[in-house]
Amino acid sequence: MVNLGLSRVDDAVAAKHPGLQQYAACQSHAFMKGTGSFVLGTGGLFVIQKVLQKKLPYPLQWNLLLSVVAGSVCSYAVTRIETQKCSDLWMYLETGSFPDRTPHTEEATPPAEPSGPKTTQYGDVME
């Protein structure tokens, strides 16, 4: 049996997915980074607001609310980016290649030329 944190994974599943432990470790690291960014972001913004309290006086409850919301947004962003890296790692371990993350845009095709006689910008007909 392969241990992933507190749960165990069947040997058949672990044999089918050899990168499972690396992926689980990456996800765990991503969630810990997210938790750390929440704590540090919330605390840091709260301290900054306490320093600026002299110039912008507003109640403590708004200080806390703004700090927690900003810490949550920061935590979400960090966790999302790190989880995307873990997904890329999983795809690499499973397929041997990284996924293509470039946006797919259709190439512009040149406009079809009119079949009649060509005219200049002044309206003269060209032969």
N, C-alpha and C positions, 0 to 999 in steps of 0.2 A: 504494500500500500504506500502511496505517495501522500505526504502531508502537505496541505495548503493551509497554513494558519492553523485553525482549530479543527478543520474538517479534513476528511481523508478522501482521496480519489482512488477509484478502482485501478488496478494495474493495467487492465486492458485499455482504459481511457488514457492513462499516462503513457502507455506504449504507442498509442495512436497519435498522440500529441506530445512529441519530445520536448517542446519548449514551454510546457505548461508551468513548470516551476519558475522559470525566468519571467514569464508573463505575470504570474501571481506576485512575485517579488517586486516587479516594476509597478504594478497597480497599488500594492501596499505603500511603496515609496511615494507614489503620486498622491495618495490620500493623506499621507503624513505631511507632505509638502503643503497641501491645501489647508490642513488643520493649522500648521505652523504659520502660514500666511494670514489666516483668519486672526489668530491670536496676536501676531506682530502688527498686522495692519490696523486692527481695532485699537490696540494699546498705543501704537504710534500716533494715530490720528487723534486719539483722546488727549494725549500729552500735548500735541500741537495746538489743539483747540483750547486747552487750559492755559497755554502761554498766550494765545491770542484773545483770551477772555477779557482782558483789560480794554482792548480796542473794540471788540464786538460782544457786548454783554448780552447773553441769552441764557436761559435756564439750563441746569445740569441735565435734565431729561432730554433736551434736544442735542446736547453734547453726546450723550450715550447713544441716542437713536442714530445720529449721523455716523458715529464711529462704528456701530455694529453693522449698519447698512453698507458702508464703504468697505469694511472688513469682509463682509459676505461676498460682495462683488469681486473683490480682489481674490478671495479664496476660490470662488467659482472659476475665475479666469485661469488661475494657476492650475487648478485641478483639471480643467478641460484641456489645457495645453499638454500637461503631463500625461493624461489619459490617452490623448491622440498619439503621443510618442509611444506609449505602450501598445496601442493598436497597431502602429507601424511595425514595432518589434515583433508582435505576434504574427503579422502577415509575412514578415521576413523569415521568421523561424519555421513557418508552415510551408511557404512557397519558395523561399530562397531569393525573393526579390521584393524591393520596397514598392508600396502602392504609388501610383501616379496621382499626385495631389494638385496638378496644375489644372486650372479651369479650362474646360473644353469650349472653345469658341469656333464657330464655323468660319472658314476663310471666306472672305468676300470674293465673289466671282465678278469678273469684269462684265459690265452691262453689254448686252448683245447689240451689235451694230445694226442700225436700220438698213433694210434691204434696198431702199430707194437711192436716188442720187444724193451725194453728200453736199451739204451747204456750209458756207463759212459762217462766222459769227455775225456777219453783216447781212446774211440772207442770199449771198451770191451762190449759184449752183456750180459745183466743181465737176470736171469731167473725169 
